[in-house]
């Protein structure tokens, strides 16, 4: 089972971008540094290593490119490079000038175990401002050759129409483009991606001017996002001629718009930058985004591709990810990003509610307040919506409805919040009505037996919701829902007449972990008054509980802990995100969770005190993931199939049948449970 902990078994590849030190017109020196970095990348178990444009000869040779000595030396050193890297389990992409039928081409060469798999010439040669490539190189349109001989090897595929397929790594198909190719309106990589390439490798020189580094990042980010691909970018660095230009040696690795890794710049020595690309993620995104395949169909006649096949020896044993997977995928760890996300989420909720109130012409908002996280967030949203509509806050009618297990702390906090926000408040004790129903149906608990089963719990949840709907009738109002996305995913809602139902639910696509941060975000001075801030902080420190089964005493914390039954929300939200957003199999979700959660000392955390930072073993992850899989796939879709309206908040998705998630209410969980068996216990 040790192979479970190997990234190559979960749809990842480790890639490297190398920026070697070079000397102008010294291929021997350059090849030596290329070999050193290639060996280092292979030792780090990267399967693809990218080098800069014309890196074997150096880029800044100008008219020296027309000297036989330089061209012949370059070819000799590539032969040496092939010999000395022939034992490496890594594909190398290097840049060199290649002479074909008296025409010189600026090329990327794909090398593996002593063989040249293919050679790709640069499509667009810049010949403006500081660039004079048209003086030295020719466009690939000037040759009809499909194969060439080079370095003593014959029938080498040559052209801009090459895809490289690593057959024993599913979905690993890569293509090359060179520098300026990315800067044109329709880059060659766009067509390569539409033809199936999941990874693009860009050999570039690209001198530096003020602001250009940010522009490069934007280009690579946007192209990887549009093409739903991994994108490697290696720029010329130390040693290039500074006669008129300067070079900063920037290495970038992007995946679908996200920067996975970048190098430092202006180094004087060679540098290697590594990360892992998630091929599964890219393919699943393309599968889901039907416009991608439609674009491929429309443009299929514009360029045909040839495929070069190869296999690579994969590493065995444990190999975890070096890239960081956030523990809280719904919550950015950086303060500025988190602030922006909370601002957007809160205002999406508010404006969604404002529109619904305007349309229904409701005169009041009816909401049940428990003193817990979800109803607190809904009430804050309602207060802001009322303010925007110019309503007096008394038109929000908030009800506390204590039941058999309501704790003194949650009841007190509910009232503190009602008073702090200045909304209408009233207490309705549901216990007499619940006792009557228990008696009417002959439930043992009506005789004081302490038989606290699901019927006992749901009678209370149902009584609360039923009461709220009748209050809405009386006061010409709308029942505002409180249940969140995490509860819907886990089926932790009482169907129909319980907390599952409302007229409109602003929390329906907001996971529990994000609701916690939305509340914390609102405690910043200036957003709410001091009384509201204090009660929000107290609510945030209260145990999450349904408060339906009595404990031994009415103490400070609720007697039931939701997370004892359905698992830690922080971990279940992780499972929810990667299952619903990307459609990953459970074993891959567990692998990601292990990388993110097995060591609390690693990686970044959002604003969480050290004493509340948790870590989980693979056995714990498997246990809670199985509970999620059973509840999500086999037990609770019928609740999501008829969930109330509510606005989609995050890119992590919504479970609304009218939005991101459409699934049968009577499906089985068999494939997911079978895959769970691949996850080890320790």
C-alpha positions as CSV (number, residue, x, y, z in Angstrom):
1,X,0.0,0.0,0.0
2,X,3.0,2.3,0.1
3,X,2.4,3.2,-3.5
4,X,-0.7,5.1,-2.3
5,X,1.7,7.8,-1.0
6,X,3.3,8.3,-4.5
7,X,2.1,11.3,-6.4
8,X,2.4,9.6,-9.8
9,X,-0.3,7.2,-8.7
10,X,-2.8,10.0,-8.3
11,X,-2.6,11.8,-11.7
12,X,0.3,14.2,-10.8
13,X,3.6,14.7,-12.6
14,X,6.5,16.5,-11.1
15,X,8.1,19.0,-13.5
16,X,11.1,21.3,-13.4
17,X,12.1,24.5,-15.0
18,X,15.8,25.1,-15.3
19,X,17.6,28.5,-15.7
20,X,21.3,27.6,-16.3
21,X,24.2,29.9,-16.2
22,X,25.5,30.3,-19.8
23,X,28.4,31.8,-21.7
24,X,27.8,33.4,-25.1
25,X,29.1,31.3,-27.9
26,X,30.4,28.5,-25.5
27,X,28.2,25.4,-26.1
28,X,30.6,23.2,-24.1
29,X,30.1,25.3,-21.0
30,X,26.4,25.6,-21.5
31,X,25.9,21.9,-22.1
32,X,27.8,21.1,-18.9
33,X,25.5,23.3,-16.8
34,X,22.5,21.9,-18.6
35,X,23.6,18.3,-17.7
36,X,24.1,19.3,-14.1
37,X,20.6,20.7,-13.8
38,X,19.1,17.8,-15.7
39,X,20.7,15.4,-13.2
40,X,19.5,17.4,-10.3
41,X,15.9,17.5,-11.7
42,X,16.0,13.7,-12.3
43,X,17.2,13.2,-8.7
44,X,14.2,15.2,-7.6
45,X,12.1,12.7,-9.7
46,X,10.8,15.2,-12.2
47,X,9.6,13.6,-15.5
48,X,9.9,16.8,-17.5
49,X,12.6,19.5,-17.4
50,X,12.5,22.6,-19.4
51,X,15.5,24.8,-20.4
52,X,15.6,28.3,-22.0
53,X,15.5,29.3,-25.6
54,X,18.8,28.7,-27.5
55,X,20.3,27.7,-24.2
56,X,23.0,25.4,-25.6
57,X,24.5,28.2,-27.8
58,X,23.1,31.1,-25.7
59,X,20.5,33.4,-27.2
60,X,22.5,36.6,-27.7
61,X,25.0,35.4,-30.4
62,X,23.5,37.7,-33.0
63,X,25.5,37.3,-36.3
64,X,27.7,34.6,-34.7
65,X,24.7,32.3,-35.4
66,X,26.0,32.4,-39.0
67,X,29.4,31.0,-38.1
68,X,30.1,27.3,-38.8
69,X,32.2,26.9,-35.7
70,X,29.3,27.8,-33.4
71,X,26.8,25.6,-35.2
72,X,29.1,22.6,-35.3
73,X,30.1,23.0,-31.7
74,X,26.4,23.3,-30.7
75,X,25.6,20.0,-32.4
76,X,28.6,18.2,-30.8
77,X,27.6,19.4,-27.4
78,X,24.0,18.2,-27.9
79,X,25.5,14.8,-28.8
80,X,27.4,14.9,-25.5
81,X,24.2,16.0,-23.7
82,X,22.4,13.0,-25.2
83,X,25.1,10.6,-24.0
84,X,25.5,11.9,-20.5
85,X,21.8,12.1,-19.8
86,X,20.9,8.8,-21.5
87,X,20.4,7.1,-18.1
88,X,18.0,9.7,-16.6
89,X,14.3,9.0,-16.1
90,X,13.4,12.5,-17.3
91,X,12.5,14.1,-20.5
92,X,14.6,17.2,-21.3
93,X,13.5,20.1,-23.5
94,X,16.5,22.2,-24.6
95,X,17.0,25.1,-27.0
96,X,19.4,25.3,-29.9
97,X,19.9,26.6,-33.5
98,X,19.3,23.8,-36.0
99,X,20.4,24.0,-39.6
100,X,18.1,22.4,-42.1
101,X,18.7,22.6,-45.8
102,X,20.7,25.8,-45.6
103,X,18.1,27.5,-43.4
104,X,18.6,28.1,-39.7
105,X,15.8,27.5,-37.2
106,X,15.4,28.5,-33.6
107,X,14.3,25.2,-32.1
108,X,13.2,23.3,-29.0
109,X,14.6,19.8,-28.9
110,X,12.9,17.0,-26.9
111,X,15.4,14.5,-25.5
112,X,14.9,11.3,-23.6
113,X,17.4,8.5,-22.9
114,X,19.8,9.4,-25.6
115,X,17.2,10.0,-28.3
116,X,15.9,13.1,-29.9
117,X,12.1,12.5,-29.8
118,X,11.3,15.6,-31.9
119,X,12.4,19.1,-32.8
120,X,10.0,22.1,-32.9
121,X,11.0,25.3,-34.7
122,X,9.8,28.7,-33.4
123,X,6.7,29.9,-35.3
124,X,6.8,33.7,-34.8
125,X,10.2,35.4,-35.1
126,X,10.2,38.9,-33.6
127,X,11.9,41.5,-35.7
128,X,11.1,44.8,-34.0
129,X,12.6,47.1,-31.4
130,X,15.5,45.2,-29.8
131,X,14.7,41.9,-31.6
132,X,16.3,40.9,-34.9
133,X,15.6,37.2,-35.1
134,X,14.4,37.5,-38.7
135,X,18.0,38.3,-39.6
136,X,19.3,35.0,-38.3
137,X,16.4,32.5,-38.4
138,X,13.8,31.3,-40.8
139,X,10.1,30.7,-40.3
140,X,9.1,27.0,-40.2
141,X,6.9,27.8,-43.3
142,X,10.0,27.9,-45.4
143,X,10.5,24.1,-45.2
144,X,8.4,21.1,-46.3
145,X,10.5,18.7,-44.2
146,X,8.5,16.6,-41.7
147,X,11.6,14.8,-40.5
148,X,15.3,15.7,-40.4
149,X,18.7,14.2,-39.5
150,X,20.6,15.7,-36.6
151,X,23.3,14.6,-34.2
152,X,23.6,11.4,-36.2
153,X,20.0,10.4,-35.6
154,X,17.7,10.0,-38.6
155,X,14.0,10.5,-39.2
156,X,13.6,12.9,-36.3
157,X,10.1,14.4,-36.3
158,X,10.4,18.1,-37.2
159,X,7.7,20.8,-37.2
160,X,5.3,23.0,-35.3
161,X,2.7,20.2,-35.3
162,X,4.2,17.8,-32.8
163,X,2.5,16.5,-29.6
164,X,4.5,14.3,-27.3
165,X,2.5,11.6,-25.5
166,X,4.0,9.8,-22.5
167,X,2.0,6.6,-22.8
168,X,2.5,5.2,-19.3
169,X,1.4,8.4,-17.6
170,X,-2.4,8.9,-18.3
171,X,-3.2,12.3,-19.8
172,X,0.4,13.4,-20.0
173,X,0.6,15.0,-23.5
174,X,2.9,18.0,-24.0
175,X,3.7,20.5,-26.7
176,X,6.3,23.2,-27.2
177,X,6.2,26.8,-28.1
178,X,9.0,29.4,-28.1
179,X,9.0,32.9,-26.5
180,X,7.2,35.2,-29.0
181,X,4.8,32.4,-29.9
182,X,3.0,33.2,-26.6
183,X,2.8,36.9,-27.3
184,X,0.7,36.8,-30.4
185,X,-3.1,36.9,-30.4
186,X,-3.5,33.2,-31.2
187,X,-0.6,31.3,-29.7
188,X,0.3,27.9,-31.1
189,X,-0.2,26.5,-27.6
190,X,-4.0,27.2,-27.9
191,X,-4.2,24.8,-30.9
192,X,-2.0,22.3,-29.2
193,X,-4.2,22.3,-26.1
194,X,-7.3,21.9,-28.2
195,X,-5.6,18.9,-29.8
196,X,-5.1,17.3,-26.5
197,X,-1.9,18.7,-24.9
198,X,-2.3,19.1,-21.2
199,X,1.2,20.6,-20.6
200,X,2.8,23.4,-22.6
201,X,6.6,24.0,-22.3
202,X,7.8,27.4,-23.4
203,X,11.5,28.0,-24.1
204,X,12.1,31.7,-24.0
205,X,14.9,34.3,-23.8
206,X,12.8,37.5,-23.2
207,X,15.1,40.2,-21.9
208,X,13.8,42.4,-19.0
209,X,12.5,45.9,-19.0
210,X,10.6,47.7,-16.2
211,X,7.2,46.0,-15.6
212,X,7.9,43.1,-18.1
213,X,8.1,40.4,-15.4
214,X,4.5,41.1,-14.3
215,X,3.4,41.1,-17.9
216,X,5.0,37.7,-18.5
217,X,3.2,36.3,-15.4
218,X,-0.1,37.7,-16.7
219,X,0.5,36.1,-20.1
220,X,1.4,32.7,-18.7
221,X,-1.5,32.8,-16.2
222,X,-4.1,33.7,-18.7
223,X,-2.9,31.2,-21.3
224,X,-2.8,28.4,-18.9
225,X,-6.3,29.4,-17.7
226,X,-7.8,29.6,-21.2
227,X,-6.2,26.4,-22.3
228,X,-6.9,24.5,-19.0
229,X,-3.3,23.3,-19.1
230,X,-0.1,23.2,-17.2
231,X,2.4,25.8,-18.5
232,X,6.2,25.8,-18.0
233,X,8.1,28.9,-18.8
234,X,11.9,29.2,-18.7
235,X,13.6,32.5,-19.5
236,X,17.3,33.2,-20.3
237,X,19.3,34.3,-17.2
238,X,22.8,34.7,-16.0
239,X,25.5,35.0,-18.6
240,X,23.6,36.3,-21.7
241,X,25.2,39.3,-23.3
242,X,24.4,42.6,-21.8
243,X,25.6,44.7,-24.7
244,X,22.2,46.3,-25.0
245,X,19.9,44.2,-22.9
246,X,19.5,42.6,-19.4
247,X,18.2,39.2,-18.5
248,X,16.5,38.2,-15.2
249,X,16.1,34.4,-15.7
250,X,12.5,33.9,-14.7
251,X,11.1,30.4,-14.3
252,X,7.4,29.9,-14.0
253,X,5.1,26.9,-13.5
254,X,1.3,27.5,-13.8
255,X,-1.7,25.3,-13.8
256,X,-5.1,26.5,-15.1
257,X,-4.3,30.1,-14.2
258,X,-2.8,29.3,-10.8
259,X,0.9,30.0,-10.1
260,X,2.4,26.8,-8.6
261,X,6.0,27.9,-8.4
262,X,8.3,30.7,-9.6
263,X,12.0,31.3,-9.3
264,X,13.8,34.2,-7.9
265,X,15.2,36.6,-10.5
266,X,18.6,38.2,-11.3
267,X,20.5,35.2,-9.9
268,X,24.1,34.8,-10.8
269,X,24.1,31.1,-10.7
270,X,22.0,28.3,-12.2
271,X,18.5,27.7,-10.7
272,X,16.0,24.8,-10.7
273,X,12.3,25.4,-9.9
274,X,10.0,22.4,-9.3
275,X,6.3,21.7,-8.7
276,X,3.6,19.1,-9.5
277,X,0.9,19.5,-12.2
278,X,-2.4,17.8,-11.6
279,X,-3.3,16.2,-14.9
280,X,-6.5,14.7,-13.5
281,X,-7.7,18.2,-12.6
282,X,-7.0,19.6,-16.1
283,X,-8.8,16.7,-17.8
284,X,-11.8,16.9,-15.5
285,X,-12.1,20.6,-16.0
286,X,-12.0,20.2,-19.8
287,X,-14.6,17.4,-19.5
288,X,-16.9,19.6,-17.5
289,X,-16.4,22.7,-19.6
290,X,-18.1,21.7,-22.8
291,X,-17.2,25.0,-24.5
292,X,-13.6,23.7,-24.5
293,X,-14.4,20.7,-26.7
294,X,-16.7,22.8,-28.8
295,X,-13.9,25.2,-29.5
296,X,-11.7,22.3,-30.4
297,X,-14.3,21.1,-32.9
298,X,-14.7,24.5,-34.5
299,X,-11.0,25.0,-35.0
300,X,-10.0,21.4,-35.8
301,X,-9.4,22.1,-39.4
302,X,-6.9,24.9,-38.7
303,X,-4.0,22.7,-37.7
304,X,-3.4,18.9,-37.7
305,X,-0.9,17.4,-35.3
306,X,1.4,14.4,-35.3
307,X,1.9,12.5,-32.1
308,X,5.3,11.2,-30.9
309,X,5.0,8.5,-28.3
310,X,7.4,7.5,-25.6
311,X,7.4,5.8,-22.2
312,X,9.2,6.8,-19.0
313,X,10.4,4.9,-16.0
314,X,8.3,5.9,-13.0
315,X,9.7,6.2,-9.5
316,X,8.5,3.8,-6.9
317,X,7.9,4.3,-3.2
318,X,6.7,7.3,-1.2
319,X,6.7,10.6,-3.0
320,X,4.5,13.3,-1.6
321,X,3.7,16.7,-3.1
322,X,5.9,19.7,-2.8
323,X,3.1,22.0,-3.9
324,X,0.9,23.4,-1.2
325,X,-2.7,22.4,-1.1
326,X,-4.7,24.7,1.3
327,X,-6.3,23.0,4.2
328,X,-9.3,25.3,3.7
329,X,-10.0,25.4,0.0
330,X,-13.1,27.6,0.5
331,X,-11.1,30.1,2.6
332,X,-7.9,31.9,1.2
333,X,-5.1,31.8,3.7
334,X,-3.8,35.3,2.8
335,X,-5.4,38.1,4.7
336,X,-6.0,40.3,1.7
337,X,-7.4,37.5,-0.4
338,X,-9.5,36.3,2.5
339,X,-10.9,39.8,3.0
340,X,-11.8,40.1,-0.6
341,X,-13.5,36.7,-0.6
342,X,-15.5,37.5,2.5
343,X,-16.5,40.8,1.0
344,X,-17.7,39.2,-2.2
345,X,-19.5,36.3,-0.4
346,X,-21.3,38.6,2.0
347,X,-22.5,41.0,-0.7
348,X,-23.6,38.1,-2.9
349,X,-25.8,36.9,-0.1
350,X,-27.1,40.4,0.7
351,X,-27.9,41.3,-2.9
352,X,-29.5,37.9,-3.5
353,X,-31.8,38.5,-0.6
354,X,-32.6,42.1,-1.6
355,X,-33.8,41.0,-5.1
356,X,-36.0,38.2,-3.6
357,X,-37.5,40.6,-1.1
358,X,-38.2,43.2,-3.8
359,X,-39.8,40.6,-6.1
360,X,-42.0,38.9,-3.5
361,X,-43.0,42.3,-1.9
362,X,-42.6,40.7,1.5
363,X,-43.3,43.0,4.4
364,X,-41.1,41.1,6.9
365,X,-38.3,38.6,7.2
366,X,-38.9,35.6,9.4
367,X,-35.9,33.8,10.9
368,X,-35.2,31.3,13.6
369,X,-32.2,32.2,15.8
370,X,-30.4,29.4,17.6
371,X,-27.3,31.2,18.8
372,X,-25.2,29.1,16.3
373,X,-23.1,30.0,13.3
374,X,-25.5,29.6,10.4
375,X,-28.5,31.5,11.8
376,X,-26.2,34.2,13.0
377,X,-24.8,34.7,9.4
378,X,-28.3,34.7,7.9
379,X,-29.5,37.3,10.4
380,X,-26.5,39.6,9.7
381,X,-27.3,39.3,6.0
382,X,-30.9,40.1,6.6
383,X,-30.0,43.2,8.7
384,X,-27.8,44.5,5.8
385,X,-30.5,43.8,3.2
386,X,-33.0,45.6,5.4
387,X,-30.7,48.6,5.6
388,X,-30.2,48.7,1.8
389,X,-33.9,48.6,1.3
390,X,-34.5,51.4,3.8
391,X,-36.5,49.1,6.1
392,X,-36.5,49.6,9.8
393,X,-34.8,46.6,11.3
394,X,-37.9,45.7,13.3
395,X,-39.3,44.3,10.1
396,X,-36.9,41.4,10.7
397,X,-38.7,39.1,13.1
398,X,-36.2,36.9,14.8
399,X,-37.5,34.0,17.0
400,X,-35.7,31.9,19.6
401,X,-37.4,28.5,19.9
402,X,-35.9,26.6,22.8
403,X,-36.4,22.8,22.8
404,X,-35.4,19.9,25.0
405,X,-31.7,20.4,24.7
406,X,-31.2,24.2,24.2
407,X,-28.2,25.3,26.2
408,X,-28.1,28.4,28.3
409,X,-25.2,29.7,26.3
410,X,-26.8,29.5,22.9
411,X,-30.1,30.9,24.1
412,X,-28.3,33.8,25.8
413,X,-26.2,34.5,22.6
414,X,-29.3,34.4,20.4
415,X,-30.9,37.2,22.5
416,X,-27.7,39.2,22.7
417,X,-27.5,39.1,18.9
418,X,-31.2,40.1,18.5
419,X,-30.7,43.1,20.8
420,X,-27.4,44.2,19.4
421,X,-28.8,44.2,15.8
422,X,-32.0,46.0,16.8
423,X,-34.4,43.5,15.2
424,X,-37.7,42.4,16.5
425,X,-37.3,39.4,18.9
426,X,-39.6,36.9,20.5
427,X,-39.3,33.6,22.3
428,X,-41.5,30.7,21.4
429,X,-41.1,27.6,23.5
430,X,-41.6,24.5,21.3
431,X,-41.5,21.9,24.0
432,X,-45.3,21.8,24.7
433,X,-46.1,21.3,21.1
434,X,-43.4,18.7,20.7
435,X,-44.6,16.8,23.8
436,X,-48.1,16.8,22.3
437,X,-46.9,15.3,19.1
438,X,-44.8,12.7,20.9
439,X,-47.9,11.7,22.8
440,X,-50.1,11.8,19.7
441,X,-47.9,9.3,17.8
442,X,-47.2,7.2,20.9
443,X,-43.5,7.8,21.1
444,X,-41.8,6.3,24.2
445,X,-40.2,9.6,25.0
446,X,-43.6,11.0,25.8
447,X,-43.6,8.8,29.0
448,X,-40.2,10.1,30.0
449,X,-38.2,7.0,28.9
450,X,-35.3,9.0,27.4
451,X,-35.6,7.3,24.1
452,X,-33.9,10.0,22.1
453,X,-34.1,8.6,18.5
454,X,-34.2,10.4,15.2
455,X,-38.0,10.8,15.5
456,X,-37.5,12.6,18.8
457,X,-34.9,14.9,17.2
458,X,-36.9,15.6,14.0
459,X,-40.1,16.5,15.9
460,X,-38.2,19.5,17.3
461,X,-36.6,20.5,14.0
462,X,-40.0,20.1,12.2
463,X,-41.9,22.1,14.9
464,X,-39.5,25.0,14.6
465,X,-39.8,25.2,10.8
466,X,-43.5,24.7,10.8
467,X,-43.9,27.6,13.3
468,X,-41.8,29.9,11.2
469,X,-43.8,29.3,8.0
470,X,-47.1,30.0,9.9
471,X,-45.5,33.2,11.3
472,X,-44.6,34.2,7.7
473,X,-48.3,33.7,6.8
474,X,-49.4,35.9,9.7
475,X,-46.8,38.7,9.1
476,X,-46.8,38.7,5.3
477,X,-43.2,37.6,5.5
478,X,-40.6,35.3,4.0
479,X,-38.9,32.5,5.9
480,X,-35.1,33.0,5.6
481,X,-33.1,29.8,5.6
482,X,-30.0,29.2,7.6
483,X,-28.6,25.7,6.6
484,X,-25.2,25.7,4.9
485,X,-23.6,23.8,2.0
486,X,-21.7,21.5,4.3
487,X,-24.9,20.4,6.0
488,X,-26.5,19.8,2.6
489,X,-23.6,17.8,1.3
490,X,-23.7,15.6,4.4
491,X,-27.4,15.3,4.6
492,X,-27.3,16.9,8.0
493,X,-30.7,18.6,7.6
494,X,-34.3,17.6,8.5
495,X,-36.1,17.1,5.3
496,X,-39.2,19.1,4.2
497,X,-40.7,20.4,7.4
498,X,-37.3,20.8,9.1
499,X,-34.3,23.1,8.7
500,X,-34.0,21.8,5.1
501,X,-36.8,24.1,4.0
502,X,-37.3,27.9,3.7
503,X,-38.6,30.5,1.2
504,X,-35.0,31.5,0.4
505,X,-31.6,30.4,1.8
506,X,-28.7,32.7,1.6
507,X,-26.3,30.1,3.1
508,X,-27.1,27.3,0.7
509,X,-23.8,27.4,-1.2
510,X,-21.7,28.6,1.7
511,X,-19.7,25.9,3.5
512,X,-19.3,25.8,7.3
513,X,-15.7,26.8,7.2
514,X,-16.4,29.9,5.2
515,X,-19.3,30.9,7.4
516,X,-17.0,30.9,10.3
517,X,-14.7,33.3,8.5
518,X,-17.5,35.5,7.3
519,X,-18.5,36.0,10.9
520,X,-14.9,36.6,12.0
521,X,-14.5,39.0,9.1
522,X,-17.5,41.0,10.4
523,X,-15.9,41.4,13.8
524,X,-13.3,43.8,12.4
525,X,-13.8,47.2,14.1
526,X,-15.9,49.4,11.9
527,X,-18.1,46.7,10.4
528,X,-20.3,46.1,13.4
529,X,-20.7,47.8,16.8
530,X,-18.9,46.5,19.9
531,X,-21.9,44.6,21.3
532,X,-22.4,42.8,18.0
533,X,-18.7,42.1,17.8
534,X,-18.5,40.6,21.3
535,X,-21.5,38.2,20.7
536,X,-20.1,37.1,17.4
537,X,-16.8,36.2,19.0
538,X,-18.7,34.2,21.7
539,X,-20.8,32.4,19.0
540,X,-17.6,31.5,17.1
541,X,-16.2,29.8,20.2
542,X,-19.3,27.8,20.9
543,X,-19.4,24.1,20.0
544,X,-21.4,23.3,16.8
545,X,-24.5,21.3,17.8
546,X,-28.0,20.5,16.7
547,X,-29.1,20.8,20.4
548,X,-31.8,18.2,20.0
549,X,-30.8,15.6,22.7
550,X,-30.6,16.6,26.3
551,X,-27.3,16.2,28.1
552,X,-26.7,15.8,31.8
553,X,-26.9,19.4,32.6
554,X,-27.6,22.8,31.0
555,X,-24.0,23.9,31.0
556,X,-22.0,26.4,29.1
557,X,-21.5,24.3,25.9
558,X,-24.2,22.2,24.1
559,X,-24.3,18.5,25.1
560,X,-24.3,17.2,21.5
561,X,-21.3,17.8,19.2
562,X,-22.2,17.6,15.5
563,X,-18.6,16.8,14.5
564,X,-18.6,13.7,16.7
565,X,-21.3,12.3,14.3
566,X,-20.4,13.6,10.8
567,X,-16.7,14.5,11.2
568,X,-14.7,17.6,11.5
569,X,-16.1,20.3,9.3
570,X,-12.7,21.5,8.3
571,X,-11.8,18.1,6.9
572,X,-15.3,17.4,5.4
573,X,-15.3,20.7,3.6
574,X,-11.9,19.7,2.1
575,X,-13.6,16.4,0.9
576,X,-16.6,18.3,-0.4
577,X,-14.6,20.7,-2.4
578,X,-12.5,18.2,-4.3
579,X,-15.3,15.8,-4.8
580,X,-17.9,18.3,-6.1
581,X,-15.6,20.9,-7.8
582,X,-13.3,18.5,-9.7
583,X,-15.0,15.1,-9.5
584,X,-12.0,13.4,-8.0
585,X,-12.1,9.8,-6.9
586,X,-12.0,9.2,-3.1
587,X,-8.5,7.8,-3.1
588,X,-7.2,11.0,-4.8
589,X,-9.2,13.2,-2.4
590,X,-7.6,11.2,0.5
591,X,-4.1,11.7,-0.9
592,X,-4.7,15.4,-1.2
593,X,-6.1,15.6,2.3
594,X,-3.1,13.7,3.7
595,X,-0.7,16.1,2.0
596,X,-2.6,19.1,3.4
597,X,-3.5,17.8,6.9
598,X,-0.9,15.2,8.1
599,X,1.5,17.7,9.6
600,X,0.2,20.9,11.2
601,X,3.7,22.4,11.2
602,X,3.8,22.5,7.4
603,X,2.1,25.0,5.1
604,X,0.2,28.2,5.8
605,X,-2.8,28.6,7.9
606,X,-5.5,31.2,7.8
607,X,-6.1,33.2,11.0
608,X,-6.4,30.2,13.4
609,X,-4.7,30.1,16.8
610,X,-1.9,27.5,17.1
611,X,-3.8,25.6,19.8
612,X,-6.8,25.1,17.4
613,X,-4.7,23.8,14.5
614,X,-5.3,20.1,13.8
615,X,-3.7,17.3,11.9
616,X,-5.1,14.0,10.7
617,X,-3.6,10.6,10.1
618,X,-4.5,8.7,6.9
619,X,-6.6,6.4,8.9
620,X,-8.7,9.3,10.3
621,X,-9.0,10.8,6.9
622,X,-10.2,7.5,5.5
623,X,-12.8,7.1,8.3
624,X,-14.4,10.5,7.8
625,X,-14.1,10.3,4.1
626,X,-16.1,7.1,4.1
627,X,-18.8,8.8,6.2
628,X,-18.9,11.6,3.7
629,X,-19.1,9.3,0.7
630,X,-21.9,7.3,2.2
631,X,-23.9,10.3,3.2
632,X,-23.3,12.3,0.0
633,X,-23.7,9.7,-2.6
634,X,-26.1,7.2,-1.1
635,X,-28.3,8.9,1.4
636,X,-29.1,12.6,1.0
637,X,-29.4,13.6,-2.7
638,X,-33.2,13.7,-2.4
639,X,-32.8,16.7,0.0
640,X,-30.6,18.6,-2.4
641,X,-33.0,17.8,-5.3
642,X,-35.6,20.0,-3.8
643,X,-33.5,22.6,-1.9
644,X,-34.8,26.2,-1.7
645,X,-33.5,29.0,-4.0
646,X,-30.3,30.8,-2.9
647,X,-27.4,32.5,-4.6
648,X,-24.2,30.7,-5.7
649,X,-21.3,32.2,-3.7
650,X,-18.0,30.5,-4.5
651,X,-16.3,28.7,-7.4
652,X,-16.3,25.6,-5.2
653,X,-19.8,25.4,-6.5
654,X,-23.4,25.0,-5.3
655,X,-25.4,21.8,-4.8
656,X,-28.6,23.3,-6.2
657,X,-30.3,21.1,-8.8
658,X,-30.8,24.4,-10.8
659,X,-27.1,25.2,-10.7
660,X,-23.9,23.2,-10.4
661,X,-25.1,19.8,-9.2
662,X,-27.7,17.6,-10.9
663,X,-27.8,14.1,-9.6
664,X,-30.4,11.3,-9.2
665,X,-31.9,11.0,-5.8
666,X,-31.7,7.2,-5.9
667,X,-28.1,6.5,-7.0
668,X,-25.7,4.0,-5.4
669,X,-22.4,4.8,-3.8
670,X,-20.7,1.5,-4.9
671,X,-17.9,2.9,-7.2
672,X,-16.8,5.4,-4.6
673,X,-16.9,2.9,-1.8
674,X,-14.9,0.4,-3.9
675,X,-12.2,3.1,-4.5
676,X,-12.1,3.8,-0.8
677,X,-10.6,0.4,-0.3
678,X,-7.4,1.6,-2.0
679,X,-6.8,4.0,0.9
680,X,-4.5,2.4,3.6
681,X,-5.3,2.5,7.3
682,X,-1.9,3.8,8.2
